[in-house]
């Protein structure tokens, strides 16, 4: 199936919403596809960075708000 979006005609808000819809759909089906082997290593490395206090998690809603403020 070929899907064509006219990205140049979409606003930033419309693009973000489209990405959220795609991501939500992808997450619903995530268990049906195994992660590649390198993914576990990346997750482990990131977990260590957080445990060491070098990075911290940000609430997703807050992150989206910040992104929208930066790009508008």
Buried (B, 14 or more C-beta within 10 A) or exposed (E): EEEEEEEEEEEEEEEBEEEEEEEEEEEEEEEEEEEEEEEEEEEEEEEEEEEEEEEEEEEEEEEEEEEEEEEE
